Amino acid sequence: MFAQQTSQPIEVISDSTFIQTDDEFLLFEEVSDLDPQRSALLSAIVPGLGQIYNKQYWKVPVIYAGLATFAHFISYNNDLYHTFRNAAISNANGLGNPFDNIASSQTILIRNRDNFRRNRDFLIILGSVFYILNIVDAHVSAHLEEFNVNEDLALSIEPSIKSTFANGQALGASIILRF
C-alpha cells in the first residue's frame, strides 16, 4: 500500500505518443450498405433470399438444388421405412410377407426398416445443417462486403536461387506476400 505513495509531487509530462482525436473522427467507415442481420433473417425466412439481398444470385440455384436433393432422399427413405414397417407388422400378424423375394425373414424386414429409418433421420439432420449453413453464408457474405480488398495486397510464387553453406546454389520457389 505504501508503494503507491510518494513524497515528491508527480510531474505530468506531455508526450507526443498520445494521440488526441476529434469527436468528428470516424473510427469505422462503412463500405457497404448491407445489413448482415437482415440478410440472415431473410435467408432464415426464405432460403436464398439473403443471398439475393447480398446480390449473390448464383448461390440461389445451389441452395434450392441442395434442399431439393435432401427432400427427395428424405421422402424416398421415409417411404421405404413405412413399406418395410408395414411388411414387418403384416408378417408378424401372419398375413404374409410381401417381400418374400427380398427379405425372407422377420429379422431382415426389421433390419431394413431400421436402416431406412436411420438413413431418413440422418438426412433430416444433414438437411437442417444445410439450411443453417445457408443462413450463416448469407450473414458472413454480408459482412465480407465491408472487407476492403485492394490491389496493394498480393501473393505470388517466384523462382529463387539461394546460396548454400558449401558455396553452392540451390534452386527453389519463394512465396512472397506483399502488403
C-alpha positions as CSV (number, residue, x, y, z in Angstrom):
1,M,0.0,0.0,0.0
2,F,2.9,2.4,0.7
3,A,4.5,1.7,-2.7
4,Q,1.9,3.9,-4.4
5,Q,2.6,6.9,-2.2
6,T,5.4,9.2,-3.0
7,S,6.8,12.0,-1.0
8,Q,7.6,14.0,-4.1
9,P,5.0,15.7,-6.3
10,I,4.3,13.9,-9.6
11,E,5.1,15.7,-12.8
12,V,2.9,15.2,-15.8
13,I,5.0,15.3,-18.9
14,S,3.3,16.0,-22.2
15,D,4.4,13.3,-24.6
16,S,3.9,13.0,-28.3
17,T,3.0,9.3,-28.1
18,F,-0.6,10.1,-27.0
19,I,-3.0,10.6,-29.9
20,Q,-5.7,13.1,-29.5
21,T,-8.7,12.6,-31.6
22,D,-11.6,14.9,-32.5
23,D,-15.2,14.0,-31.8
24,E,-15.8,14.0,-35.6
25,F,-13.1,11.5,-36.3
26,L,-14.7,8.3,-37.6
27,L,-13.2,5.1,-36.2
28,F,-15.1,2.9,-38.7
29,E,-16.1,3.8,-42.2
30,E,-18.8,1.6,-43.7
31,V,-18.0,0.4,-47.2
32,S,-21.3,-1.5,-47.7
33,D,-24.9,-0.7,-47.2
34,L,-25.7,-4.4,-46.5
35,D,-27.1,-5.3,-43.0
36,P,-25.8,-8.8,-42.0
37,Q,-28.6,-9.4,-39.5
38,R,-31.2,-8.6,-42.1
39,S,-29.5,-10.8,-44.6
40,A,-29.5,-13.7,-42.2
41,L,-33.2,-13.1,-41.2
42,L,-34.2,-13.0,-44.9
43,S,-32.4,-16.3,-45.5
44,A,-34.0,-17.9,-42.5
45,I,-37.5,-17.0,-43.6
46,V,-37.0,-18.0,-47.3
47,P,-33.8,-19.9,-48.1
48,G,-31.8,-18.0,-50.7
49,L,-33.5,-14.6,-50.1
50,G,-30.5,-13.5,-48.0
51,Q,-28.2,-14.3,-51.0
52,I,-30.5,-12.3,-53.3
53,Y,-30.2,-9.4,-50.8
54,N,-26.4,-9.7,-50.9
55,K,-26.6,-9.8,-54.8
56,Q,-25.1,-13.3,-55.0
57,Y,-27.7,-14.6,-57.3
58,W,-25.6,-17.7,-58.4
59,K,-25.9,-19.2,-55.0
60,V,-29.7,-19.5,-55.1
61,P,-29.9,-22.4,-57.5
62,V,-27.2,-24.2,-55.5
63,I,-29.3,-23.8,-52.3
64,Y,-32.5,-25.0,-53.9
65,A,-30.8,-27.9,-55.6
66,G,-29.3,-29.0,-52.2
67,L,-32.6,-28.6,-50.4
68,A,-34.5,-30.5,-53.2
69,T,-31.9,-33.3,-53.1
70,F,-32.3,-33.6,-49.3
71,A,-36.1,-33.5,-49.6
72,H,-36.1,-36.2,-52.3
73,F,-33.9,-38.6,-50.3
74,I,-35.7,-38.0,-47.1
75,S,-39.0,-38.8,-48.8
76,Y,-37.5,-41.9,-50.5
77,N,-36.1,-43.3,-47.2
78,N,-39.4,-42.4,-45.4
79,D,-41.5,-44.3,-48.0
80,L,-39.2,-47.4,-47.8
81,Y,-39.3,-47.2,-44.0
82,H,-43.1,-47.2,-43.9
83,T,-43.2,-50.0,-46.5
84,F,-40.8,-52.3,-44.5
85,R,-42.6,-51.4,-41.3
86,N,-45.9,-52.4,-42.7
87,A,-44.4,-55.6,-44.1
88,A,-42.9,-56.4,-40.7
89,I,-46.2,-55.8,-39.0
90,S,-48.1,-57.9,-41.6
91,N,-45.6,-60.7,-41.3
92,A,-45.8,-60.7,-37.5
93,N,-49.6,-60.9,-37.7
94,G,-49.4,-63.9,-40.0
95,L,-50.8,-62.1,-43.1
96,G,-47.8,-62.9,-45.2
97,N,-44.6,-61.2,-46.3
98,P,-44.9,-59.0,-49.5
99,F,-41.1,-59.1,-49.8
100,D,-40.6,-62.9,-50.0
101,N,-38.1,-62.5,-52.8
102,I,-36.0,-59.8,-51.0
103,A,-36.5,-60.4,-47.3
104,S,-37.3,-63.9,-46.3
105,S,-37.5,-63.5,-42.5
106,Q,-38.9,-61.1,-39.9
107,T,-35.4,-60.1,-38.8
108,I,-34.4,-59.0,-42.3
109,L,-37.6,-56.9,-42.5
110,I,-36.9,-55.3,-39.2
111,R,-33.2,-54.7,-40.1
112,N,-34.3,-53.0,-43.4
113,R,-36.9,-51.0,-41.6
114,D,-34.3,-49.7,-39.0
115,N,-31.8,-48.9,-41.8
116,F,-34.2,-46.8,-43.7
117,R,-35.4,-45.0,-40.6
118,R,-31.8,-44.3,-39.6
119,N,-31.0,-43.0,-43.1
120,R,-34.1,-40.8,-43.0
121,D,-33.2,-39.3,-39.6
122,F,-29.6,-38.8,-40.6
123,L,-30.7,-37.0,-43.8
124,I,-33.1,-34.8,-41.8
125,I,-30.1,-33.8,-39.6
126,L,-27.9,-33.1,-42.7
127,G,-30.7,-31.1,-44.3
128,S,-31.1,-29.0,-41.2
129,V,-27.3,-28.3,-41.1
130,F,-27.5,-27.3,-44.8
131,Y,-30.4,-24.9,-44.0
132,I,-28.4,-23.4,-41.2
133,L,-25.3,-23.1,-43.4
134,N,-27.5,-21.1,-45.9
135,I,-28.3,-18.6,-43.1
136,V,-24.6,-18.5,-42.0
137,D,-23.5,-18.0,-45.6
138,A,-25.8,-15.0,-46.0
139,H,-24.7,-13.4,-42.8
140,V,-21.0,-13.9,-43.5
141,S,-21.3,-12.7,-47.1
142,A,-22.9,-9.5,-46.0
143,H,-20.1,-8.9,-43.5
144,L,-17.5,-9.6,-46.1
145,E,-18.9,-6.9,-48.4
146,E,-17.4,-4.4,-45.9
147,F,-14.0,-6.0,-46.3
148,N,-11.8,-3.7,-48.3
149,V,-9.8,-5.6,-50.9
150,N,-7.3,-3.5,-52.9
151,E,-4.6,-4.3,-55.4
152,D,-1.8,-3.5,-53.0
153,L,-2.1,-6.9,-51.3
154,A,-0.5,-9.6,-53.5
155,L,0.6,-13.1,-53.1
156,S,3.0,-14.5,-55.6
157,I,5.2,-17.5,-56.2
158,E,8.5,-16.7,-57.7
159,P,11.6,-18.8,-58.5
160,S,14.6,-18.2,-56.3
161,I,18.2,-19.1,-56.1
162,K,19.7,-19.4,-52.6
163,S,23.3,-19.8,-51.6
164,T,24.2,-22.9,-49.6
165,F,26.8,-23.4,-46.9
166,A,29.3,-25.1,-49.3
167,N,29.4,-22.2,-51.8
168,G,26.8,-23.9,-53.9
169,Q,23.4,-22.7,-55.0
170,A,20.0,-24.2,-54.6
171,L,17.1,-23.6,-56.9
172,G,13.7,-23.2,-55.3
173,A,10.4,-21.3,-55.1
174,S,9.5,-18.4,-52.8
175,I,6.1,-17.5,-51.7
176,I,6.0,-13.7,-51.4
177,L,3.3,-11.8,-49.7
178,R,3.3,-8.0,-50.3
179,F,1.3,-5.5,-48.3
